[in-house]
Amino acid sequence: MTILWLLPVVGGLALLLTGVLRQYALSRSIIDIPNARSSHSVPTPRGGGVAIVLAFLLVLPLLAVFGTIPWSAMWALMGSGVAVALIGFLDDHGHIPARWRLLGHFLAALWALFWLGGLPPLELFGLRLELGWVGNVIAAFYLVWLLNLYNFMDGIDGIASVEAICVCLGGALLYLVSGHAAMMAPPLMLAMAVAGFLYWNFPPARIFMGDAGSGFLGIILAGMSLHAGWIQAELFWGWVVLLGVFIVDATWTLIRRLLRGDKVYEAHRSHAYQYASRRFGRHLPVTLAVGAINLFWLLPVALLIVLGKVDVSLGLVLAYAPVAVLVARFDAGKKEH
């Protein structure tokens, strides 16, 4: 665990890089201008998430050198992360048609699965599931959905950063209690990189993450969860529980919009967190509430699953049901007026 001395270095690097990127965005007029689909009212520079990408990817090979992550997992995260971040960066600076973005996302997912070894054997309803190529197809869609939903959920100040920090710290704790403390370093490094960016993104935000940062976080967190499943099946489900706020809100909203016949690729403001921020008139209470749900509800359930105190299927219901009630209460997916 001697690699942990790099934690403040990673955080400080992300902090400085975000400031540099803010000046770059202002000089190049890379500004998010509020419109009818925005949750913001002030023009704000975007693209600061590149600082997270650079700070984490610079330290990632060192994690493999020090043995805190296998080289195969390093290449999975490095390759898929670079690809998704590059697609997002180009889209932030111009526009890439949705079909080409999606193709790039699936290629990144396939790269990650190749190096990770595909979908790990999972245990659900007391059964051990080894799904072969079908499982790998499911895993590809899981990776692509998680990176896209992370982009969808990055709509108010600080929410995507707080989610990532909570999930990473929770994931590190899951490794610790399950006897795999050596694996704590990767999520802790990512948490520090995001924390450096959050200094600039905390409500009211002085710079937005942008597609490069949000997509990168989505694919990296998804990749980490699959890698965790190869270490211990319950660890995968623990990570899935930790990601519950984003998974439930985004999936509920998508299904409701699909059933209504909406064009789901078009921008909108109908996620539960967006309705909640308008109801409260501020972003801060909603962002803090997401952190509280993660720390005081989802993390304890994830710990119970990993420690074998609760069956996986029961744990998923226990974790997701209250979140589903909450997103329904805040009208997730309801048609905007």
C-alpha positions in Angstrom: 0.0 0.0 0.0 3.1 2.2 -0.3 1.5 3.7 -3.5 -1.0 5.6 -1.3 1.5 8.4 -0.8 0.5 9.4 -4.4 -3.1 10.2 -3.3 -2.4 13.9 -2.5 -0.3 14.2 -5.6 -3.2 13.0 -7.8 -5.7 15.3 -6.0 -3.4 18.3 -6.3 -2.7 17.6 -10.0 -6.4 17.4 -10.8 -7.0 20.6 -8.8 -4.3 22.5 -10.8 -5.3 21.0 -14.2 -8.9 22.0 -13.7 -7.9 25.6 -13.2 -5.8 25.5 -16.3 -8.7 23.9 -18.3 -11.0 26.6 -17.0 -8.8 29.3 -18.5 -8.4 27.4 -21.7 -12.2 27.0 -22.0 -12.7 30.7 -21.4 -10.1 31.7 -23.9 -11.6 29.4 -26.6 -15.2 30.2 -25.7 -16.0 26.6 -24.8 -19.0 27.8 -22.8 -22.2 26.1 -21.8 -24.9 28.6 -22.6 -28.2 28.1 -20.7 -31.2 27.1 -22.7 -34.7 25.6 -22.2 -33.1 22.2 -21.6 -30.5 23.4 -19.1 -30.5 23.2 -15.3 -28.3 26.3 -15.1 -28.9 30.0 -15.5 -25.3 31.3 -15.8 -23.0 30.7 -18.8 -20.2 28.4 -17.5 -17.0 26.9 -19.1 -17.1 23.2 -19.7 -14.6 20.4 -20.2 -13.0 20.4 -16.8 -13.4 16.6 -16.5 -10.3 16.2 -18.6 -8.3 17.0 -15.5 -9.8 13.8 -13.9 -8.9 11.8 -16.9 -5.3 13.0 -17.0 -4.7 12.8 -13.3 -6.0 9.2 -13.0 -4.5 7.8 -16.2 -1.0 9.2 -15.3 -1.0 7.2 -12.1 -2.8 4.1 -13.4 0.4 2.4 -14.8 2.1 2.9 -11.5 -0.7 1.0 -9.8 0.1 -2.0 -12.0 3.9 -1.6 -11.3 3.2 -1.6 -7.6 1.0 -4.7 -8.0 -2.2 -3.0 -6.7 -4.0 -3.8 -10.0 -3.2 -6.5 -12.6 -1.7 -5.4 -15.9 -4.7 -6.8 -17.7 -7.1 -4.6 -15.7 -4.8 -1.6 -16.2 -4.9 -2.0 -20.0 -8.7 -2.5 -19.8 -9.2 0.8 -17.9 -6.5 2.7 -19.8 -7.7 1.8 -23.3 -11.4 2.1 -22.7 -11.0 5.3 -20.6 -8.9 7.0 -23.3 -11.3 6.1 -26.1 -14.4 7.3 -24.2 -12.7 10.5 -23.0 -11.4 11.3 -26.5 -14.9 10.8 -28.0 -16.3 13.1 -25.3 -13.6 15.7 -25.8 -14.3 15.9 -29.5 -18.0 16.1 -28.9 -17.5 18.9 -26.3 -15.5 20.9 -29.0 -18.0 20.2 -31.8 -20.5 17.5 -32.4 -20.3 13.8 -33.2 -23.5 12.2 -34.4 -25.0 9.9 -31.8 -24.6 6.7 -33.9 -20.8 7.2 -34.2 -20.5 8.0 -30.5 -22.4 4.8 -29.7 -20.2 2.8 -32.0 -17.1 4.2 -30.3 -18.6 3.4 -26.9 -19.2 -0.2 -27.8 -15.7 -0.6 -29.2 -14.3 0.8 -25.9 -16.5 -1.7 -24.0 -15.2 -4.6 -26.1 -11.6 -3.5 -25.5 -12.3 -3.5 -21.7 -14.0 -6.9 -21.8 -11.2 -8.4 -23.8 -8.6 -7.5 -21.1 -10.9 -8.2 -18.2 -11.9 -11.6 -19.4 -15.5 -10.8 -20.1 -18.3 -11.0 -17.6 -17.2 -12.8 -14.4 -19.3 -15.7 -12.9 -22.0 -14.2 -10.8 -24.2 -15.5 -8.0 -27.8 -14.5 -7.9 -30.8 -16.2 -6.3 -28.4 -18.7 -4.8 -27.2 -19.8 -8.3 -23.8 -19.5 -9.8 -24.2 -18.0 -13.3 -21.6 -18.5 -16.0 -23.2 -17.1 -19.1 -20.5 -17.4 -21.6 -20.8 -15.2 -24.8 -24.3 -14.2 -23.7 -22.9 -12.8 -20.5 -20.3 -10.9 -22.5 -23.0 -9.3 -24.6 -24.8 -8.3 -21.5 -21.6 -6.9 -20.0 -21.0 -4.8 -23.2 -24.4 -3.2 -22.8 -23.8 -2.8 -19.1 -20.6 -0.8 -19.8 -22.1 1.3 -22.5 -25.3 2.0 -20.5 -23.3 3.0 -17.4 -21.0 5.4 -19.3 -24.0 7.0 -21.0 -26.2 7.2 -17.9 -23.3 8.9 -16.1 -23.4 11.5 -18.8 -27.1 11.9 -18.5 -26.9 12.3 -14.7 -24.2 15.0 -14.9 -26.7 17.8 -15.1 -26.4 19.8 -11.9 -23.4 21.2 -10.0 -21.3 18.6 -8.2 -23.6 15.6 -8.6 -21.5 13.5 -10.8 -18.4 14.3 -8.7 -20.0 13.5 -5.4 -21.4 10.2 -6.8 -18.0 9.1 -8.0 -16.3 10.0 -4.8 -18.9 8.1 -2.7 -18.8 5.1 -5.0 -15.0 4.9 -5.0 -14.7 5.3 -1.2 -17.4 2.7 -0.7 -15.7 0.4 -3.2 -12.4 0.8 -1.3 -14.2 -0.1 1.9 -15.7 -3.2 0.4 -12.2 -4.4 -0.6 -11.0 -3.7 2.9 -13.7 -5.7 4.7 -13.6 -8.6 2.3 -9.8 -9.1 2.8 -8.6 -7.5 -0.5 -7.1 -4.4 0.9 -4.4 -4.3 -1.8 -7.2 -3.4 -4.3 -8.1 -0.2 -2.5 -5.6 2.0 -4.3 -7.3 2.3 -7.7 -10.7 3.6 -6.4 -9.0 5.8 -3.9 -6.8 7.4 -6.6 -9.9 8.0 -8.8 -11.7 9.5 -5.7 -8.8 11.9 -5.2 -8.7 12.9 -8.8 -12.4 13.7 -8.7 -12.0 15.6 -5.4 -9.5 17.9 -7.0 -12.0 18.7 -9.8 -14.9 19.0 -7.3 -13.2 22.1 -5.8 -14.1 23.9 -9.0 -17.4 22.1 -9.6 -19.0 22.3 -6.2 -22.2 24.4 -6.3 -22.1 27.0 -7.6 -19.9 25.5 -10.3 -17.1 27.5 -11.9 -16.6 24.8 -14.6 -18.6 21.8 -15.8 -17.3 18.3 -16.2 -18.3 17.8 -19.9 -18.8 14.6 -21.8 -15.1 13.7 -21.7 -15.1 13.5 -17.9 -18.6 12.1 -17.3 -18.2 9.3 -19.9 -14.8 8.5 -18.6 -16.1 8.1 -15.0 -18.9 5.9 -16.2 -16.7 3.5 -18.1 -14.0 3.4 -15.4 -16.5 2.7 -12.6 -18.2 0.0 -14.7 -14.9 -1.5 -15.5 -13.8 -1.5 -11.8 -17.1 -3.2 -10.9 -16.5 -6.0 -13.4 -12.9 -6.4 -12.2 -14.2 -6.6 -8.7 -16.5 -9.5 -9.7 -13.5 -11.5 -10.8 -12.0 -11.1 -7.3 -15.3 -12.1 -5.5 -18.8 -12.4 -7.0 -20.4 -10.4 -4.2 -18.0 -7.5 -4.8 -19.6 -6.9 -8.2 -23.0 -6.6 -6.7 -21.7 -4.4 -4.0 -20.4 -1.9 -6.6 -23.8 -2.1 -8.4 -25.5 -1.2 -5.2 -23.2 1.7 -4.6 -24.1 3.1 -8.1 -27.8 2.7 -7.3 -28.8 6.4 -7.3 -27.6 7.0 -10.9 -28.7 3.6 -12.2 -32.2 3.8 -10.8 -32.9 7.5 -11.8 -31.4 7.1 -15.3 -33.0 3.8 -16.1 -36.4 4.7 -14.7 -36.4 7.9 -16.7 -35.3 6.2 -19.9 -38.0 3.5 -19.7 -40.7 6.0 -19.0 -39.6 8.2 -22.0 -39.4 5.1 -24.2 -42.9 4.0 -23.3 -44.1 7.5 -24.1 -42.4 7.4 -27.5 -40.0 10.3 -26.8 -36.7 10.6 -28.8 -34.5 9.4 -26.0 -31.3 10.7 -27.6 -32.6 14.3 -27.3 -31.6 16.5 -24.3 -34.2 16.9 -21.6 -34.6 17.8 -18.0 -36.8 15.0 -16.7 -34.6 13.1 -14.4 -35.6 13.0 -10.8 -32.6 15.0 -9.7 -33.4 17.7 -12.2 -37.0 18.0 -11.0 -35.7 18.0 -7.4 -33.3 20.8 -8.1 -36.0 22.9 -9.6 -38.4 22.2 -6.7 -35.7 23.3 -4.2 -34.5 26.1 -6.4 -30.9 25.2 -5.8 -28.5 22.4 -6.8 -26.7 22.1 -3.5 -29.4 20.3 -1.5 -29.9 17.7 -4.2 -26.2 17.0 -4.6 -25.8 16.7 -0.8 -28.8 14.4 -0.7 -27.2 12.1 -3.3 -24.1 11.9 -1.1 -26.2 11.1 2.0 -28.2 8.3 0.2 -24.9 6.8 -0.9 -23.2 6.9 2.5 -26.1 6.2 4.8 -28.2 3.7 2.8 -26.5 2.2 -0.2 -23.1 1.7 1.4 -24.4 -0.2 4.5 -26.5 -2.5 2.2 -23.4 -3.1 -0.1 -21.4 -4.0 3.0 -24.1 -6.5 4.2 -24.0 -8.2 0.7 -20.2 -8.4 0.6 -20.0 -9.7 4.2 -22.5 -12.4 3.4 -25.1 -11.1 5.9 -27.7 -10.5 3.2 -28.5 -12.5 0.0 -27.6 -10.7 -3.2 -31.1 -10.7 -4.6 -32.6 -9.4 -1.3 -29.9 -6.8 -0.9 -30.6 -5.4 -4.4 -34.2 -5.1 -3.6 -33.4 -3.6 -0.2 -31.1 -1.1 -1.8 -33.0 -0.1 -4.9 -36.6 -0.1 -3.7 -36.4 3.1 -1.6 -34.4 4.8 -4.3 -37.1 3.9 -6.8 -39.8 5.3 -4.6 -37.8 8.5 -4.3 -37.3 9.0 -8.0 -41.0 8.2 -8.6 -41.8 10.8 -5.9 -39.8 13.4 -7.9 -41.5 12.5 -11.2 -38.5 10.9 -13.0 -39.4 10.7 -16.7 -42.5 12.8 -16.5 -43.2 14.8 -19.6 -41.9 18.4 -19.2 -44.2 21.4 -19.6 
